[in-house]
Amino acid sequence: MAVMCLAQLANAQQTRAVSGQFGILGEWDLTATLSERPVGQWAGRALMKHVGYCTADGLEEKTGELRLTLAEPRRRISGTLLIDGVECTFSARLKEGDDGTLRCPDRRDMPLTLSVN
């Protein structure tokens, strides 16, 4: 029984919940649960929901992959968001609600706010 509890505790420590918004008007909600890869590296499936007012055909959802690198001593976060085969990059200062910029090769830069737990 103790081994099961320790295994569950180890698994709980190896995931992080990420939530946030991106887009010119913050029109996309982003959620993800990330698993630790090499030390300081995190990756997992991301769900993006369009929450803006300009939805013609109802709620739009996309899935992708979110990869993060956390530099704890410097309180920096950087990573990539893969959406529809397009790799976007970002960097931000780690704080309560990380404000940064999402850069995608096929569109202009967008504000990004993330919270990593």
Contact map, one row per residue, 1 for C-alpha under 8 A:
111110000000000000000000000000000000000000000000000000000000000000000000000000000000000000000000000000000000000000000
111111000000000000000000000000000000000000000000000000000000000000000000000000000000000000000000000000000000000000000
111111100000000000000000000000000000000000000000000000000000000000000000000000000000000000000000000000000000000000000
111111110000000000000000000000000000000000000000000000000000000000000000000000000000000000000000000000000000000000000
111111111000000000000000000000000000000000000000000000000000000000000000000000000000000000000000000000000000000000000
011111111100000000000000000000000000000000000000000000000000000000000000000000000000000000000000000000000000000000000
001111111110000000000000000000000000000000000000000000000000000000000000000000000000000000000000000000000000000000000
000111111111000000000000000000000000000000000000000000000000000000000000000000000000000000000000000000000000000000000
000011111111100000000000000000000000000000000000000000000000000000000000000000000000000000000000000000000000000000000
000001111111110000000000000000000000000000000000000000000000000000000000000000000000000000000000000000000000000000000
000000111111111000000000000000000000000000000000000000000000000000000000000000000000000000000000000000000000000000000
000000011111111000000000000000000000000000000000000000000000000000000000000000000000000000000000000000000000000000000
000000001111111100000000000000000000000000000000000000000000000000000000000000000000000000000000000000000000000000000
000000000111111100000000000000000011000000000000000000000000000000000000000000000000000000000000000000000000000000000
000000000011111110000000000000001111000000000000000000000000000000000000000000000000000000000000000000000000000000000
000000000000111111000000000000001110000000000000000000000000000000000000000000000000000000000000000000000000000000011
000000000000001111100000000000111100000000000000000000000000000000000000000000000000000000000000000000000000000000011
000000000000000111110000000001111100000000000000000000000000000000000000000000000000000000000000000000000000000001111
000000000000000011111000000011110000000000000000000000000000000000000000000000000000000000000000000000000000000001110
000000000000000001111100000011100000000000000000000000000000000000000000000000000000000000000000100000000000000111100
000000000000000000111110011111000000000000000000000000000000000000000000000000000000000000000000000000000000000111000
000000000000000000011111111111000000000000000000000000000000000000000000000000000000000000000000000001000000011110000
000000000000000000001111111100000000000000000000000000000000000000000000000000000000000000000000000000000000011100000
000000000000000000000111111000000000000000000000000000000000000000000000000000000000000000000000000000000000011000000
000000000000000000000111111000000000000000000000000100000000000000000000000000000000000000000000000000000000000000000
000000000000000000001111111110000000000000000000000100000000000000000000000000000000000000000000000000000000001100000
000000000000000000001111111110000000000000000000011100000000000000000000000000000000000000000000000000000000000000000
000000000000000000001110011111000000000000000001111100000000000000000000000000000000000000000000000000000000000000000
000000000000000000111100011111100000000000000001111000000000000000000000000000000000000000000000000000000000000000000
000000000000000001111100000111110000000000000111100000000000000000000000000000000000000000000000000000000000000000000
000000000000000011110000000011111000000000000111000000000000000000000000000000000000000000000000000000000000000000000
000000000000000011100000000001111100000000011110000000000000000001000000000000000000000000000000000000000000000000000
000000000000001111000000000000111110000000011100000000000000000000000000000000000000000000000000000000000000000000000
000000000000001111000000000000011111000001111000000000000000000001100000000000000000000000000000000000000000000000000
000000000000011100000000000000001111100001110000000000000000000000000000000000000000000000000000000000000000000000000
000000000000011000000000000000000111111111100000000000000000000000000000000000000000000000000000000000000000000000000
000000000000000000000000000000000011111111100000000000000000000000000000000000000000000000000000000000000000000000000
000000000000000000000000000000000001111111000000000000000000000000000000000000000000000000000000000000000000000000000
000000000000000000000000000000000001111110000000000000000000000000000000000000000000000000000000000000000000000000000
000000000000000000000000000000000001111111000000000000000000000000001110000000000000000000000000000000000000000000000
000000000000000000000000000000000001111111100000000000000000000000111100000000000000000000000000000000000000000000000
000000000000000000000000000000000111110111110000000000000000000000111000000000000000000000000000000000000000000000000
000000000000000000000000000000000111100011111000000000000000000011110000000000000000000000000000000000000000000000000
000000000000000000000000000000011110000001111100000000000000000011100000000000000000000000000000000000000000000000000
000000000000000000000000000000011100000000111110000000000000001111000000000000000000000000000000000000000000000000000
000000000000000000000000000001111000000000011111000000000000001111000000000000000000000000000000000000000000000000000
000000000000000000000000000001110000000000001111100000000000111100000000000000000000000000000000000000000000000000000
000000000000000000000000000111100000000000000111110000000000111100000000000000000000000000000000000000000000000000000
000000000000000000000000000111000000000000000011111000000011110000000000000000000000000000000000000000000000000000000
000000000000000000000000001110000000000000000001111100100011100000000000000000000000000000000000000000000000000000000
000000000000000000000000001110000000000000000000111110000010000000000000000000000000000000000000000000000000000000000
000000000000000000000000111100000000000000000000011111100000000000000000000000000000000000000000000000000000000000000
000000000000000000000000000000000000000000000000001111100000000000000000000000000000000000000000000000000000000000000
000000000000000000000000000000000000000000000000000111110000000000000000000000000000000000000000000000000000000000000
000000000000000000000000000000000000000000000000010111111111000000000000000000000000000000000000000000000000000000000
000000000000000000000000000000000000000000000000000001111100000000000000000000000000000000000000000000000000000000000
000000000000000000000000000000000000000000000000000000111111000000000000000000000000000000000000000000000000000000000
000000000000000000000000000000000000000000000000000000111111000000000000000000000000000000000000000000000000000000000
000000000000000000000000000000000000000000000000111000101111100000000000000000000000000000000000000000000000000000000
000000000000000000000000000000000000000000000000110000101111110000000000000000000000000000000000000000000000000000000
000000000000000000000000000000000000000000000011110000000011111000000000000000000000000000000000000000000000000000000
000000000000000000000000000000000000000000000011100000000001111100000000000000000010000000000000000000000000000000000
000000000000000000000000000000000000000000001111000000000000111110000000000000000010000000000000000000000000000000000
000000000000000000000000000000000000000000001111000000000000011111000000000000001111000000000000000000000000000000000
000000000000000000000000000000000000000000111100000000000000001111100000000000001110000000000000000000000000000000000
000000000000000000000000000000010100000000111100000000000000000111110000000000111100000000000000000000000000000000000
000000000000000000000000000000000100000011110000000000000000000011111000000000111000000000000000000000000000000000000
000000000000000000000000000000000000000011100000000000000000000001111100000011110000000000000000000000000000000000000
000000000000000000000000000000000000000111000000000000000000000000111110000011100000000000000000000000000000000000000
000000000000000000000000000000000000000110000000000000000000000000011111001111000000000000000000000000000000000000000
000000000000000000000000000000000000000100000000000000000000000000001111111110000000000000000000000000000000000000000
000000000000000000000000000000000000000000000000000000000000000000000111111100000000000000000000000000000000000000000
000000000000000000000000000000000000000000000000000000000000000000000011111000000000000000000000000000000000000000000
000000000000000000000000000000000000000000000000000000000000000000000011111100000000000000000000000000000000000000000
000000000000000000000000000000000000000000000000000000000000000000000111111110000000000000001110000000000000000000000
000000000000000000000000000000000000000000000000000000000000000000000111011111000000000000111100000000000000000000000
000000000000000000000000000000000000000000000000000000000000000000011110001111100000000000111100000000000000000000000
000000000000000000000000000000000000000000000000000000000000000000011100000111110000000011110000000000000000000000000
000000000000000000000000000000000000000000000000000000000000000001111000000011111000000011100000000000000000000000000
000000000000000000000000000000000000000000000000000000000000000001110000000001111100001111000000000000000000000000000
000000000000000000000000000000000000000000000000000000000000000111100000000000111110001110000000000000000000000000000
000000000000000000000000000000000000000000000000000000000000000111000000000000011111111100000000000000000000000000000
000000000000000000000000000000000000000000000000000000000000011110000000000000001111111100000000000000000000000000000
000000000000000000000000000000000000000000000000000000000000000100000000000000000111110000000000000000000000000000000
000000000000000000000000000000000000000000000000000000000000000000000000000000000111111000000000000000000000000000000
000000000000000000000000000000000000000000000000000000000000000000000000000000000111111100000000000000011000000000000
000000000000000000000000000000000000000000000000000000000000000000000000000000011110111110000000000000011000000000000
000000000000000000000000000000000000000000000000000000000000000000000000000000011110011111000000000001111000000000000
000000000000000000000000000000000000000000000000000000000000000000000000000001111000001111100000000001110000000000000
000000000000000000000000000000000000000000000000000000000000000000000000000001110000000111110000000111100000000000000
000000000000000000000000000000000000000000000000000000000000000000000000000111100000000011111000000111000000000000000
000000000000000000000000000000000000000000000000000000000000000000000000000111000000000001111100011110000000000000000
000000000000000000000000000000000000000000000000000000000000000000000000001110000000000000111110011100000000000000000
000000000000000000000000000000000000000000000000000000000000000000000000001110000000000000011111110000000000000000000
000000000000000000000000000000000000000000000000000000000000000000000000001000000000000000001111110000000000000000100
000000000000000000000000000000000000000000000000000000000000000000000000000000000000000000000111110000000000000000100
000000000000000000010000000000000000000000000000000000000000000000000000000000000000000000000111111000000000000011110
000000000000000000000000000000000000000000000000000000000000000000000000000000000000000000011111111100000000000111100
000000000000000000000000000000000000000000000000000000000000000000000000000000000000000000011000111110000000001111000
000000000000000000000000000000000000000000000000000000000000000000000000000000000000000001111000011111000000001110000
000000000000000000000000000000000000000000000000000000000000000000000000000000000000000001110000001111100000111100000
000000000000000000000100000000000000000000000000000000000000000000000000000000000000000111100000000111110000111100000
000000000000000000000000000000000000000000000000000000000000000000000000000000000000000111000000000011111011110000000
000000000000000000000000000000000000000000000000000000000000000000000000000000000000011110000000000001111111100000000
000000000000000000000000000000000000000000000000000000000000000000000000000000000000011100000000000000111111000000000
000000000000000000000000000000000000000000000000000000000000000000000000000000000000000000000000000000011111000000000
000000000000000000000000000000000000000000000000000000000000000000000000000000000000000000000000000000111111100000000
000000000000000000000000000000000000000000000000000000000000000000000000000000000000000000000000000000111111110000000
000000000000000000000000000000000000000000000000000000000000000000000000000000000000000000000000000011110011111000000
000000000000000000000111000000000000000000000000000000000000000000000000000000000000000000000000000011100001111100000
000000000000000000000111010000000000000000000000000000000000000000000000000000000000000000000000001111000000111110000
000000000000000000011110010000000000000000000000000000000000000000000000000000000000000000000000011111000000011111000
000000000000000000011100000000000000000000000000000000000000000000000000000000000000000000000000111100000000001111100
000000000000000001111000000000000000000000000000000000000000000000000000000000000000000000000000111000000000000111110
000000000000000001110000000000000000000000000000000000000000000000000000000000000000000000000011110000000000000011111
000000000000000111100000000000000000000000000000000000000000000000000000000000000000000000000000100000000000000001111
000000000000000111000000000000000000000000000000000000000000000000000000000000000000000000000000000000000000000000111
